[in-house]
Amino acid sequence: MTILLFWALALSLFLIASEIGRRLGLISIVSQLLLATLGLPLLMLFWVEPNWQLSGAELVAPVWLKTLYGMSFALLLGHILSDVVELKFDRQSLKIALPSFLVPFACGLACGVWLLPEQPWLTSLALGLVFAITAIPVLYLYLSNIDYPPAATRRLMQAAIMIDVVCWLLFGLGKGSLQPLSLILPLLGACLPLPLYALGLRRPAIYGLLFLTLLFIAEHYRLNALIFGIGYLCCLAWLKLPLRMPLPARWIKRLQNGVAIPLILTFGIIQIDIHHVLQGFDAVHLAALLLLPIVSKLLGNWLGLSWAGPSFEGASKWRETLLLNIRGLSEIVFLNLLLQQHLISPALYFALMLMSLIATLMPAIAGLHRIPLKTIPTARRPYAEH
């Protein structure tokens, strides 16, 4: 009963934080990251552990909770992958994406090899990908809030999608190379739309329900959910079938913001030993993990935007450089995936979560969401929301 009470309290705190953030002009993911990174550790340290005598391991132990976590994870990963699969090759976006991926990726690999203790090569690869990833949904929210021009929005979104395609595919293939069966089974599952379509099934909602169900099964049995998701959506695209979720978009959004994101954030944060969270990291290591991902990503973004040229007359390269550094939802899902598969330590998870919070807050701190673009036509849904 106490465990259930804790989770009800945690979800309520996220709702309160989102409402306070909304009144202050922050998008919900920023408020949620602030609460998860700063508020939840304090709640565990000063209330839950001393008064309820509960550890993080005990709080995530119930089977019903792990099931709810798997469903939330499938919902968020499905949302992100449905964005990723909408890639339309664009030369200018590719010019932005190449340096924006390669510079932080190389920096992350170097950190994994030289800065951190000896670890598996897959962890170093994952660290490079964490350095490089850009949050597609959060970037779109920022661009919408400042009424960015449709063509410029499309260019930045396509660049972010290209980066995430490479990140998800590289990690999926790297993980699959160690466990071939975890790669073969998801690939077989990804091909299910082909026989169903051949049998005459044409209703997109059924394919959407099957997609989320199989994502949940893949996550539950530690199969390669990334490869399955990308493969499944590629099959739908080849069959020219749209992805339709089994619930209306407004309910999906409410479930994401009210349950899925808070649960995933809390699930990861409370497993960290607050008393020894940064044990093994000295000041140099911590500063490197906080600064190097941001600095390397900003440098890559700047080089890419310089190569591609301005998206419209008067475009600010500095503004777009900051916007492409946003982490948010994509990085949360990626970090939780790494933590649950024991590829990163809780201390490294916490340090990278803190870095993600800082990077996502930077455009808001710089006031980009308040910059009016009066001389430019307002963007009218230039990018599909899911």
VEXKE-620852 format. One record per atom (N, C-alpha, C): residue in three letters; x, y, z. Coordinates in pm, whole numbers, plus 50000, padded with zeros to 5 digits. Each point is the difference from the previous one (the first is absolute). Example, Ala and Ser with C-alpha at 12.3 -4.5 7.8 and 13.67 -1.06 7.14 Angstrom:
2
ALA513194943150780/ALA499115011950000/ALA500905012050000/SER499655010549928/SER500825011950006/SER499235010950073/
END
This chain:
386
MET500844987950000/MET499165012150000/MET500875012650000/THR501124999550076/THR500895011650006/THR500635002649864/ILE500334989149927/ILE500595001549866/ILE499015006849906/LEU498754995750006/LEU498965006249917/LEU499835014750036/LEU500075003050129/LEU499895013950045/LEU501155008449946/PHE501214994349999/PHE501155007449946/PHE499795003449854/TRP499554990449921/TRP499835002549857/TRP498885009949972/ALA498944999550080/ALA498935010049987/ALA500545014050032/LEU500855000850104/LEU500615012750037/LEU500915005149889/ALA500824991049943/ALA500945003949895/ALA499265005449878/LEU498964992949955/LEU499255004649882/LEU499315013350028/SER499505001750123/SER499365012750037/SER501005011549996/LEU501224997550048/LEU501045010449999/LEU500335004249858/PHE500014990449907/PHE500285003449860/PHE498895008749942/LEU498744996950035/LEU498895008249952/LEU500115014250052/ILE500345001350129/ILE500155013250062/ILE501165007649934/ALA501134993049980/ALA501175006449939/ALA499695004749858/SER499264991949924/SER499645003849863/SER499115012349999/GLU499065000750094/GLU499095011450005/GLU500765012750040/ILE500894998950099/ILE500815011650040/ILE500885004449883/GLY500624990349932/GLY500845003349886/GLY499215006849889/ARG498774995149975/ARG499165006149896/ARG499725014650032/ARG499745002950127/ARG499735013850040/ARG501245008949987/LEU501184993650008/LEU501265007449986/LEU500485000549855/GLY499244993749909/GLY500375000149859/GLY500924988849958/LEU500144989450083/LEU500864988649964/LEU499164988949940/ILE500554993049901/ILE499324988349948/ILE500114988850102/SER499084990349994/SER499864990250108/SER501264991650023/ILE500724996349893/ILE501154991450017/ILE501105006850081/VAL500125013249989/VAL500995007450078/VAL499654999450148/SER498735002250033/SER499554999150140/SER500214985950054/GLN499704990049918/GLN500144986250044/GLN501464996350023/LEU500885004749913/LEU501444997450019/LEU500515006850127/LEU499555012150026/LEU500415007150121/LEU499594992250125/LEU498754995450004/LEU499524992450116/LEU500764986950014/ALA500194992949888/ALA500664986950007/ALA501455001150045/THR500715009849946/THR501435001050027/THR500305006350136/LEU499175009650043/LEU500285007250124/LEU499034996450112/GLY498724998349969/GLY499004997750105/GLY499934985750050/LEU499994990249910/LEU499854986050043/LEU501154995150088/PRO501265003249966/PRO501074995750093/PRO499845005650140/LEU499555012550011/LEU499785005950132/LEU498834993250072/LEU498964996749926/LEU498854992850059/LEU500434986550055/MET500824992949924/MET500494987050046/MET500905001550123/LEU500875009849996/LEU501015001650105/LEU499405004650133/PHE499055009449994/PHE499535006250124/PHE498634995150046/TRP499294992249916/TRP498684995550044/TRP499794985049984/VAL500154994949878/VAL499644986149973/VAL500914990350075/GLU501305001649990/GLU500924990750066/GLU499945000950153/PRO500085012050061/PRO499985000550146/PRO498644997250063/ASN498905003849934/ASN498684998750061/ASN499264987449958/TRP500104996249874/TRP499304988149951/TRP500884987749995/GLN501305001950021/GLN500964988950000/GLN499934991949870/LEU499935007049889/LEU499924993649869/LEU501175004449913/SER500624990549933/SER501095003149908/SER499445000749858/GLY500825005149909/GLY499585000649860/GLY499734986349942/ALA500824990150037/ALA499794986449949/ALA498664994450043/GLU499585003050122/GLU498704995250048/GLU498855007249931/LEU500205012649969/LEU498945007949936/LEU499744995849856/VAL500984994049934/VAL499804995849860/VAL499824984849989/ALA499874993150114/ALA499934985449999/ALA498664994049956/PRO498845006250030/PRO498724993549968/PRO499864996649851/VAL499404988649975/VAL499824995449862/VAL499075009449923/TRP498945004950068/TRP499065008949932/TRP500685012849954/LEU500995004450080/LEU500705012449965/LEU500914997849879/LYS500674988449997/LYS500864997149885/LYS499174998749873/THR498794994750014/THR499104999149884/THR499595014049953/LEU499655008650095/LEU499635013749966/LEU501185007549938/TYR501204997450054/TYR501205006149943/TYR500204995449855/GLY499844987049974/GLY500164994949864/GLY499005006149904/MET498765002050045/MET498995006249915/MET500355014649972/SER500465007150103/SER500405013949983/SER501195001249905/PHE500964991050018/PHE501185000249916/PHE499634997449854/ALA499104990449977/ALA499554997049863/ALA499305012049938/LEU499205006950080/LEU499275011749949/LEU500975011149959/LEU500995002950085/LEU500945010749969/LEU500944996349887/LEU500524987750003/LEU500904995849893/LEU499274999549867/GLY498764995450001/GLY499204999949878/GLY499785014049947/HIS499765009650089/HIS499825014049960/HIS501275005449934/ILE501154997350061/ILE501275005149946/ILE500334993349866/LEU499834986949993/LEU500324992949876/LEU499065003949887/SER498765003250032/SER499095004549894/SER500445013449944/ASP500675008250082/ASP500615012449950/ASP501204996849912/VAL500844990750049/VAL501244996649931/VAL499744994549860/VAL498964991749986/VAL499784993349873/VAL499485009549893/GLU499585012150038/GLU499505009649902/GLU501125007749932/LEU501144993749987/LEU501165006549940/LEU499795002349850/LYS500215012349957/LYS499995003449859/LYS501375006249970/PHE500754993449914/PHE501375004249974/PHE500035014249944/ASP500805008650064/ASP500155013849958/ASP501475003650010/ARG500525006049894/ARG501445002649994/ARG500455009850108/GLN499245010650022/GLN500385009950101/GLN499934994150141/SER498974992050025/SER499904993550131/SER501154990450023/LEU500424993049895/LEU501134990850012/LEU501295007650035/LYS500195011849941/LYS501185008050031/LYS500025004150148/ILE498825002550056/ILE499935003250143/ILE500234987650084/ALA499394988949960/ALA500004987950082/ALA501384993650012/LEU500795000249892/LEU501284993050003/LEU500945005350110/PRO500355012850001/PRO500865004850110/PRO499304999450136/SER498675002450002/SER499265000050125/SER500014986350065/PHE500144989449920/PHE500124986550055/PHE501464996250024/LEU500875002249901/LEU501364994750006/LEU500855006350109/VAL499915013250019/VAL500865006750099/VAL499684995350142/PRO498735000650047/PRO499734995150136/PRO500174984950013/PHE499714992649894/PHE500174985550005/PHE501464996350024/ALA500915006649927/ALA501434997450019/ALA500445004150140/CYS499475011250050/CYS500335004650134/CYS499504990050105/GLY498804994749981/GLY499454990250093/GLY500804987050001/LEU500404995549882/LEU500844988049992/LEU501325002250074/ALA500605011749980/ALA501275003150068/ALA499825000250151/CYS498905005750047/CYS499725000150144/CYS499834985950054/GLY499274991649924/GLY499784986350044/GLY501294992050010/VAL500935002749909/VAL501254992349996/VAL501025005450099/TRP500145013250009/TRP501105005950077/TRP499595005850135/LEU498765004850011/LEU499625007050122/LEU499414990750105/LEU499174990449957/LEU499324991250094/LEU500804987350024/PRO499704992750109/PRO500704987250025/PRO499784990249885/GLU500824989849995/GLU499914990049892/GLU498614993849999/GLN499414999149880/GLN498634995349987/GLN499824993549864/PRO498864993049978/PRO499764993649870/PRO499945010449887/TRP500374995649878/TRP500005009249886/TRP498625005449971/LEU498954992050033/LEU498635004549973/LEU499645012050087/THR500555000650122/THR499765011550086/THR500645012549943/SER501214998749947/SER500665011549936/SER499215004649878/LEU499514990449921/LEU499175003549884/LEU498755007450046/ALA499334994750103/ALA498785006350050/ALA500275014150051/LEU501145002050066/LEU500345013350051/LEU500185009849884/GLY500644995649893/GLY500135008649882/GLY498645003749943/LEU499074990649999/LEU498665002749948/LEU499235009550091/VAL500184998550132/VAL499365009250095/VAL500495014349977/PHE501295001449973/PHE500565013449971/PHE499355005949875/ALA499664991749902/ALA499595004949868/ALA498505002049983/ILE499184993450081/ILE498574999449974/ILE499335013650017/THR498945002349922/THR499185012250010/THR498554995850024/ALA499315006950089/ALA498624996250034/ALA499035005449895/ILE499474991249918/ILE499115004349891/ILE498715006450053/PRO499244993450092/PRO498745006250044/PRO500205013350071/VAL501025001050085/VAL500225012450076/VAL500475011249907/LEU500844996749902/LEU500425010049902/LEU498795005749928/TYR499084991349961/TYR498805004849930/TYR499175009350089/LEU499904996650130/LEU499235008550091/LEU500645013950012/TYR501325000350011/TYR500695013050008/TYR499755008149873/LEU500154993649883/LEU499835007149874/LEU498565005149985/SER499044992150048/SER498605004449994/SER499775012050091/ASN500634999850118/ASN499805010950096/ASN500515013449949/ILE501024999849914/ILE500535012749949/ILE499525002849858/ASP498994992349954/ASP499425002149866/ASP501095000449893/TYR500824989849998/TYR501114999749904/TYR499464997849859/PRO500675005449897/PRO499524998549862/PRO499904985349959/PRO498994996249922/PRO499814985949964/PRO501224993649933/ALA500615006849903/ALA501144994149929/ALA501194998150094/ALA500255009750087/ALA501114998950095/ALA499724989250103/THR498764999050045/THR499624989450094/THR500214986449939/ARG499564998449874/ARG500154987149932/ARG501474996249987/ARG500855009949970/ARG501424997149983/ARG500624995250131/LEU499715006850110/LEU500564996050129/LEU499444986550045/MET498704997949979/MET499394987350042/MET500584988349921/GLN500205001849870/GLN500564989249920/GLN501444997050040/ALA500765010450035/ALA501364997850049/ALA499984991950129/ALA499085003650092/ALA499894992750126/ALA499584985549977/ILE499094997949905/ILE499554986449970/ILE501154991749945/MET500805005749908/MET501154992749946/MET500954995850112/ILE500265009250094/ILE500894996850111/ILE499444988550082/ASP498705000650031/ASP499414989650084/ASP499904986649927/VAL499785000349868/VAL500004987549923/VAL501334992750018/VAL501095007549986/VAL501334994050014/VAL500224995150143/CYS499615008050099/CYS500194996250141/CYS499254987250034/TRP498714999549967/TRP499214988150034/TRP500504987849924/LEU500335001649872/LEU500464988549921/LEU501354994850048/LEU500945008950026/LEU501324995650046/LEU499914992650132/PHE499215005250093/PHE499884993150128/PHE499284986649983/GLY498944999949920/GLY499274987549977/GLY500874989349937/LEU500805003849901/LEU500884990349934/LEU501144995750093/GLY500535009750078/GLY501064996650094/GLY499534990350105/LYS498815002350057/LYS499434991050100/LYS499694986549937/GLY499475000249878/GLY499654987549934/GLY501214991649964/SER501145006349975/SER501204992449966/SER500484991450116/LEU499675003950123/LEU500394992150117/LEU499004988850028/GLN498755002049963/GLN498954990150024/GLN499204998249870/PRO500494991649909/PRO499354998549869/PRO498514996750008/LEU499624991750098/LEU498594996250010/LEU499125012150032/SER500555009450080/SER499245012150034/SER499875009249879/LEU500744997349895/LEU499905007649875/LEU499114992949900/ILE500114986749993/ILE499234992349902/ILE498505000350030/LEU499644997550126/LEU498584999750037/LEU499305013449975/PRO500595011450040/PRO499365012849968/PRO499865002649849/LEU500994995649922/LEU499915001749855/LEU498844991949943/LEU499814988050052/LEU498864991949956/LEU498695006850039/GLY499955005350123/GLY498805007150044/GLY499735012449917/ALA501085006749958/ALA499855012249920/ALA499364997249864/CYS500124987549953/CYS499464996449869/CYS498534995950006/LEU499384999850118/LEU498614995650013/LEU499025007749913/PRO500185013249978/PRO499045007049913/PRO499914994249859/LEU501074993849952/LEU499984994849862/LEU498994988849981/PRO500024989250082/PRO498964989749982/PRO498605005050035/LEU499885008850099/LEU498685005250035/LEU499415008149884/TYR500855007849935/TYR499545007949885/TYR499614990749885/ALA500784989549982/ALA499704990449893/ALA498674992950025/LEU499634998450128/LEU498734993650034/LEU498825009649989/GLY500275012649965/GLY498925009549976/GLY499725009650114/LEU500834999750106/LEU499785009150112/LEU500515013949962/ARG499125010050005/ARG500365013449955/ARG499795010750107/ARG499454996750116/ARG499665010150100/ARG501245004550075/PRO500415012749985/PRO501235004950064/PRO499994998950153/ALA498815001450062/ALA499934999550147/ALA500444986450053/ILE499724989449927/ILE500414986650044/ILE501524998749996/TYR500595005649895/TYR501474999749991/TYR500635008550112/GLY499345011150036/GLY500515008250110/GLY499934992750133/LEU498894993050027/LEU499874992350124/LEU501014988650005/LEU500194993249887/LEU500994989249993/LEU501415005450023/PHE500275011849947/PHE501315006350015/PHE500335002350148/LEU499075006150074/LEU500245002750142/LEU500094987150081/THR499164990249966/THR500024987250072/THR501334993049983/LEU500514999449878/LEU501274993249975/LEU501185007850057/LEU499915013350003/LEU501045008050066/LEU500064996750149/PHE498844998650062/PHE499944996450142/PHE500614986250023/ILE499664990449915/ILE500554986450013/ILE501515000149983/ALA500485007549901/ALA501455000749977/ALA500725006050120/GLU499445010750058/GLU500645006050118/GLU499954990650120/HIS498874993350018/HIS499824991150116/HIS501004988449998/TYR500244994549880/TYR500894988449989/TYR501425003949958/ARG500325013050011/ARG501345005249973/ARG500474996749858/LEU499045000249905/LEU500374998449860/LEU500345013849943/ASN500385000449875/ASN500455012549940/ASN498815008149951/ALA499415007950092/ALA498795007649968/ALA500275010649893/LEU501225005349996/LEU500325010449903/LEU499934994749857/ILE500674988849978/ILE500014994149865/ILE498604995849960/PHE499244994150095/PHE498634996349969/PHE499195012349957/GLY500085010750082/GLY499185011849973/GLY500315006349865/ILE501285001749971/ILE500395006249872/ILE499614990949883/GLY500244987150015/GLY499654990549893/GLY498514999549975/TYR499214999950107/TYR498544999549988/TYR499475012349927/LEU500495011850041/LEU499535012349937/LEU500475001349856/CYS501184994649970/CYS500464999949860/CYS499094991149914/CYS499554988950058/CYS499064991349927/CYS498695007449973/LEU499495007250101/LEU498775007749980/LEU500195010749892/ALA501175006550001/ALA500275010349900/ALA500064993849860/TRP500614988249989/TRP500104993249871/TRP498624995949949/LEU499114996350093/LEU498644996249963/LEU499095012249983/LYS500585012250027/LYS499265012649992/LYS498815000250097/LEU500244994350120/LEU498995000250105/LEU500435010150107/PRO499125009150041/PRO500355009550106/PRO500014993050136/LEU500775005350094/LEU499974994850136/LEU498915007250077/ARG499004992650045/ARG498915005850079/ARG500024993550137/MET500145008350102/MET499974994750136/MET498574995950036/PRO499844990250091/PRO498654995150033/PRO499165009950080/LEU500625010850050/LEU499275010450074/LEU500115013249926/PRO499045009350022/PRO500115013349938/PRO501275007050046/ALA500495009249916/ALA501275006950027/ALA499975007450134/ARG498865006050035/ARG499955007750126/ARG500154990850121/TRP499474987649991/TRP500144990650111/TRP501424994550007/ILE500604997849885/ILE501404995749997/ILE500885010550067/LYS499755012649968/LYS500795011050058/LYS499815000650151/ARG498754998250046/ARG499755000350144/ARG500674988350072/LEU499954988349940/LEU500674988450059/LEU501515002050007/GLN500555005849894/GLN501445002549998/GLN500425009750110/ASN499325011550004/ASN500405010550095/ASN499594996950143/GLY498854993150017/GLY499504997650135/GLY500494987250065/VAL500364990049917/VAL500384986950056/VAL501354995249948/ALA500124998949866/ALA501174993249943/ALA501325007150032/ILE500095013049971/ILE501255007250024/ILE500325000750148/PRO499065003950089/PRO500315000050143/PRO500424986350052/LEU499324989349954/LEU500334986850050/LEU501404995749957/ILE500355002649874/ILE501324996149950/ILE501105008050070/LEU499775012950017/LEU500995008350070/LEU500184995350145/THR498894997850069/THR500074995750140/THR500634986350013/PHE499634990949911/PHE500524986350001/PHE501534999949993/GLY500565008949916/GLY501455000549989/GLY500675007150116/ILE499445011550042/ILE500655008250102/ILE500034993150136/ILE498914993650042/ILE499954994750136/ILE500874987550017/GLN500484994249890/GLN500914988650013/GLN501435004350031/ILE500235013049999/ILE501335005250028/ILE500215000750151/ASP501154995750045/ASP500375001350140/ASP500385014650026/ILE499085007550058/ILE500195014350018/ILE501235003150085/HIS500274991350098/HIS501115002550092/HIS501364998949931/HIS500064991949895/HIS501274997949931/HIS499865002549851/VAL499115009549963/VAL499635001649860/VAL501195003549912/LEU500915008050048/LEU501125004249917/LEU501324993750047/GLN499884988950076/GLN501214993350043/GLN500754994649878/GLY501285002449994/GLY500804995849886/GLY500205011149899/PHE499235011150014/PHE500195011549913/PHE500645011250081/ASP501185004349958/ASP500555011950063/ASP499485012349926/ALA500445011850041/ALA499495012449940/ALA500295000749851/VAL501164994849958/VAL500365000449858/VAL499084991149918/HIS499754987750048/HIS499124990849929/HIS498585005749988/LEU499495005450111/LEU498645005350000/LEU499885012049906/ALA500985009050006/ALA499975011749911/ALA500064995649854/ALA500814989849971/ALA500114995149862/ALA498674994249952/LEU499334992250087/LEU498734993949961/LEU498885010349984/LEU500115011150070/LEU498995010549988/LEU500285009349882/LEU501275002949976/LEU500355010249901/LEU500324994349862/LEU500744989049994/LEU500454994949870/LEU498854996449906/PRO498934993250047/PRO498894997149907/PRO499395012849942/ILE499845010250085/ILE499385012549955/ILE500935007649905/VAL501275001450040/VAL500955007749919/VAL500234993249865/SER500194986850000/SER500254992949874/SER498785000449908/LYS498824999050059/LYS498775000749920/LYS499825013949941/LEU500245010350080/LEU499905013749950/LEU500995002449887/LEU501234994850016/LEU501005001649894/LEU499554993049872/GLY499514987750013/GLY499524992749883/GLY498845007049933/ASN499065005250081/ASN498865007449945/ASN500475012449925/TRP500945007350059/TRP500515012349938/TRP500674997049866/LEU500804989349997/LEU500664996349873/LEU498984996049894/GLY499004992250041/GLY498984995749905/GLY499195011549945/LEU499605009050088/LEU499215011649956/LEU500825009449914/SER501305001050027/SER500885008249915/SER500124993949862/TRP500084986849993/TRP500114992949872/TRP498705001349920/ALA498874998650067/ALA498715000449929/ALA499595014249961/GLY500475010050075/GLY499595013749971/GLY498705003550070/PRO499615012850004/PRO498795004350071/PRO498734994549936/SER499034996850083/SER498744994449950/SER499055010949950/PHE500195012250047/PHE499215011349951/PHE500795012750030/GLU499625010849937/GLU500715012650020/GLU499845004750145/GLY501135002750063/GLY499975004450139/GLY500004988750101/ALA500144987549953/ALA500044988550092/ALA501215000950091/SER499814996750127/SER501085000450098/SER500634986250013/LYS501274999049960/LYS500714987250011/LYS500144995850146/TRP500225009750090/TRP500144997050142/TRP498704994150056/ARG498865005849959/ARG498714994950047/ARG499794985649956/GLU500254997049874/GLU499794986549950/GLU501004990250060/THR501215004950028/THR501004991650066/THR499524995550138/LEU499415009250075/LEU499464996750132/LEU498814990649989/LEU499145002349903/LEU498804991849986/LEU500354985549966/LEU501004997849917/LEU500394986449963/LEU500744992950113/ASN500335007150106/ASN500654993850116/ASN498984994750100/ILE498725001949975/ILE498954995350092/ILE500054984850012/ARG499874994950121/ARG500034985550024/ARG498584995050033/GLY499585001750124/GLY498624997050036/GLY499584985649986/LEU498854997949936/LEU499324987150002/LEU500814988849937/SER500615002449885/SER500794989549933/SER501124995150090/GLU500685009350067/GLU501124996150085/GLU499524992850126/ILE498845003950054/ILE499444993150116/ILE499774985349967/VAL499354997449888/VAL499714986249960/VAL501304992449977/PHE500955006449934/PHE501284993449970/PHE500754996750129/LEU500075009550093/LEU500724997850126/LEU499324989150083/ASN498675000050004/ASN499304989550075/ASN500254986249939/LEU500064999649868/LEU500324987549931/LEU501384995050041/LEU500975008850004/LEU501364996250038/LEU500084995850146/LEU499275007150087/LEU500024996650143/LEU499354986550026/GLN498854997449938/GLN499304987350022/GLN500794988149947/GLN500825002349898/GLN500824989249944/GLN501404999750061/HIS500215008050106/HIS501265000250077/HIS501215003649913/LEU499785008649901/LEU501115004549916/LEU500645012650056/ILE499305007250087/ILE500595011450070/ILE499684998650148/SER500845006050083/SER499794999650145/SER498975010450041/PRO499374998350118/PRO499075010350048/PRO500655013850011/ALA501275000450041/ALA500695012950013/ALA500145006849864/LEU500374992349897/LEU500145005449865/LEU498635004349947/TYR498984992150031/TYR498625003349961/TYR499605013750057/PHE500285002150130/PHE499625012550065/PHE500765011849940/ALA501304998249976/ALA500805010949944/ALA499495003949861/LEU499664990049918/LEU499505002849865/LEU498595005750002/MET499194995950099/MET498675006250016/MET500145014850033/LEU500965003250087/LEU500255013950035/LEU500455008049878/MET500884993849919/MET500445006449876/MET498815002449906/SER499124989949990/SER498825001249914/SER499105011450045/LEU499855001550133/LEU499195010950053/LEU500595013549962/ILE501315001650017/ILE500665012749970/ILE499865003349850/ALA500254989949915/ALA499925002349855/ALA498595003749956/THR498994993750060/THR498615002849963/THR499545013550052/LEU500585004350113/LEU499645012950057/LEU500665011649928/MET501104997649932/MET500785011049942/MET499195009149907/PRO499194994749907/PRO499215009249917/PRO499025008450081/ALA499414993950106/ALA499075007550084/ALA500725010950078/ILE501194996750053/ILE500785009950075/ILE500435011449908/ALA500354996449875/ALA500425010449904/ALA498825008249948/GLY498774996050038/GLY498825007849961/GLY499554997549858/LEU500404988449940/LEU499634997649860/LEU498514998149983/HIS499334994750106/HIS498574998049986/HIS499215012950006/ARG500695011250028/ARG499315012850008/ARG500375009349885/ILE500844995349907/ILE500445008849892/ILE498935000649891/PRO499385011549976/PRO498975000949896/PRO500645001049862/LEU499354993649905/LEU500495000849862/LEU498905006749917/LYS499825012950020/LYS498845006849944/LYS500055001149848/THR501194999849944/THR500105002149856/THR499904986949922/ILE499814988950073/ILE500014987049935/ILE498644993450017/PRO499474993649896/PRO498694993650012/PRO500014989650111/THR498884999050072/THR499884990450109/THR499974985849946/ALA500694991150072/ALA500024985849962/ALA498634994050026/ARG499484992649905/ARG498724993350016/ARG500194984949987/ARG500304993950115/ARG500194985650005/ARG500914995149887/PRO501255004849993/PRO500884995949893/PRO500514985950017/TYR499764994550119/TYR500514986750026/TYR498944992350074/ALA499754988049958/ALA498894992250057/ALA500244996950146/GLU498995002350084/GLU500074995850140/GLU499404986150011/HIS500544992650095/HIS499494986550020/HIS499434998750139/
END
